[in-house]
Amino acid sequence: MSDEPDLTNLVDLAAARFGGTVVAVNDEFFAFAERMLLSEPPIIRPGVFTERGQWTDGWETRRRRDLPGADWAVVRLGAPGIARAITVDTTHFTGNAPEAVEIHGATLAGYPSAAEATDPAVEWVELVGHTPIAADAVNVLPVAEQGQTRITHLRLTIHPDGGIARLRVHGTVVPDPRLFDRVTSDLAAAYLGGVVVAASDMHYGDRHNLNASGDARAMGEGWETRRRRGTGHDWATVRLATQGQIVRAEVDTRHFRGNAPRAVELWAADCPDLVDPDDVESVTGWFPLLPRTRVQPNTRHLFDLEVPVQATHVRLDAIPDGGLARLRLTGALTLVGREALAMRWFDALSPDAAREELLACCGSEDWAEAVVARRPFGTLAALLPAAEQEWWQVPESSWFEAFTAHPRIGERPPRTPAPPTTARASIVSLDAPRREQAAMDEASEETKAAFVAGNAAYEERFGYIFLVRAAGRTALEMLDLLQERMAHDPAEELRVAAGQQAEITALRIRHLITGA
């Protein structure tokens, strides 16, 4: 039995066709680091020279004279996810490959610049420790278990210098679930987490091309089977990013002129509770999504569905055989699918990233740390009671810290300069009060003035802002509660305010996970 990891249904998270790119590099004298991320295998051009030396297909640094030392490149992944194995391909680097590599990953919020990605404050997690590699070879390196968290960036360090032909980050895509909210998406797309988990044949073209990013540039970038001489037909099965409602199917035969299928059929299955969703044999209950339909060569076919189809898996039948460039399945997530995807994402976040998301729900550092430490949760039903339990266990000082993160009722968060990198969590922390206090937009000027006076009186009496779950309440209802709670003694009111914070936190966590 081989010790090498199974790469069968893993995608290259760093691939240039996903949008992977090198954001920073300390040296690329002989060849640019961007070439490491190309999808095609490395080639060699004997006798071809540039002004900097022999033409090289990959990243190559100059000879290092200040030993010991190392060169490095920082890659922004095209698709954030969990790396399971990394290929460091030194093909054609025979006398100029590095002696060893080490690889680290990081989760960086938003869209950081090169300077921010290389800031010393960035917390890098070891994916592959200092490991010797072979020259002119495909080195497949398993990722350490502690490094298997969701990452957005990767740092490759080579010791002491030399060249790398290709870098492949084999992993599972873990998209931010908020990317799917209020829009339709290609639920089969690899960059969103869809996987072509099985196919009857891949003689001429890999099945994973079916849901690849972008349009196919040639037949070789599609899925193509050998010529079928007997009965039957070929097929490929796609596991969607999560459960969704499909409203459109796109079957693209572009570039396949003399070898497109005569017809296609699409079948759907809805199996959200599978232990292993990539096990095709366990997918049951197939039902028609698109009946047998004639297709044309070199054509992009769009099929709109009158009735949306709920599914977790889709099977494409190519009748009888042939090639397809792409399969797109446009739709929106179901509530079950949104929650399942969001919980996979939340449980896979690095501790720092998970803490930032929780702080947008409740401003207590102690509380956020405690909840993060209890992951994984698996379901929202497990997360919510754990979050409330930890809230009532933190000290009162943590309650006050959370209270100060809220604007007063009737006020809007002050406009602040844009942060150097835009993180979703920071946007949520500004948007949540606007969403929750929507009722105040309809309040009369008299009611708003009463809140200004009431807020001031409350703060003078208790020493912190008036806190109330605003969602679902009218302005007058909240004003009545303010006046009623003024009669509480300080100890009683602190518990009431903490209870309101717990309700607000639960609503925000629910919104984070369900989008609703």
Sequence and secondary structure as in RCSB ss.txt:
>XXXX:A:sequence
MSDEPDLTNLVDLAAARFGGTVVAVNDEFFAFAERMLLSEPPIIRPGVFTERGQWTDGWETRRRRDLPGADWAVV
RLGAPGIARAITVDTTHFTGNAPEAVEIHGATLAGYPSAAEATDPAVEWVELVGHTPIAADAVNVLPVAEQGQTR
ITHLRLTIHPDGGIARLRVHGTVVPDPRLFDRVTSDLAAAYLGGVVVAASDMHYGDRHNLNASGDARAMGEGWET
RRRRGTGHDWATVRLATQGQIVRAEVDTRHFRGNAPRAVELWAADCPDLVDPDDVESVTGWFPLLPRTRVQPNTR
HLFDLEVPVQATHVRLDAIPDGGLARLRLTGALTLVGREALAMRWFDALSPDAAREELLACCGSEDWAEAVVARR
PFGTLAALLPAAEQEWWQVPESSWFEAFTAHPRIGERPPRTPAPPTTARASIVSLDAPRREQAAMDEASEETKAA
FVAGNAAYEERFGYIFLVRAAGRTALEMLDLLQERMAHDPAEELRVAAGQQAEITALRIRHLITGA
>XXXX:A:secstr
   S   TT EETT GGGT EEEEES  SSB GGGGG SS     TT EETTEE  SSEE     SSS  EEEEE
EEEEEEEEEEEEEE TT SSS  SEEEEEEE   S   HHHHT TT   EEEEEEEE  TTSEEEEE  GGG SE
EEEEEEEEES  EESEEEEEEEE   GGGGTTS EETT GGGT EEEEES  SSB GGGTT SS  SSGGGSEE 
    SSS EEEEEEEEEEEEEEEEEEE TT SSS  SEEEEEEE  TT SSTT GGG    EEEEEEEE  TT E
EEEEEEEEEEEEEEEEEEES  EESEEEEEEEE HHHHHHHHHHHHHHS HHHHHHHHHTT   HHHHHHHHHT 
   SHHHHHHHHHHHHTTS HHHHHHHHTTS  TT         SS  HHHHHHHHHHHHHTGGGGG  HHHHHH
HHHHHHHHHHHHSS      TT  HHHHHHHHHHHTTS HHHHHHHHHHHHHHHHHHHHHHHHH  
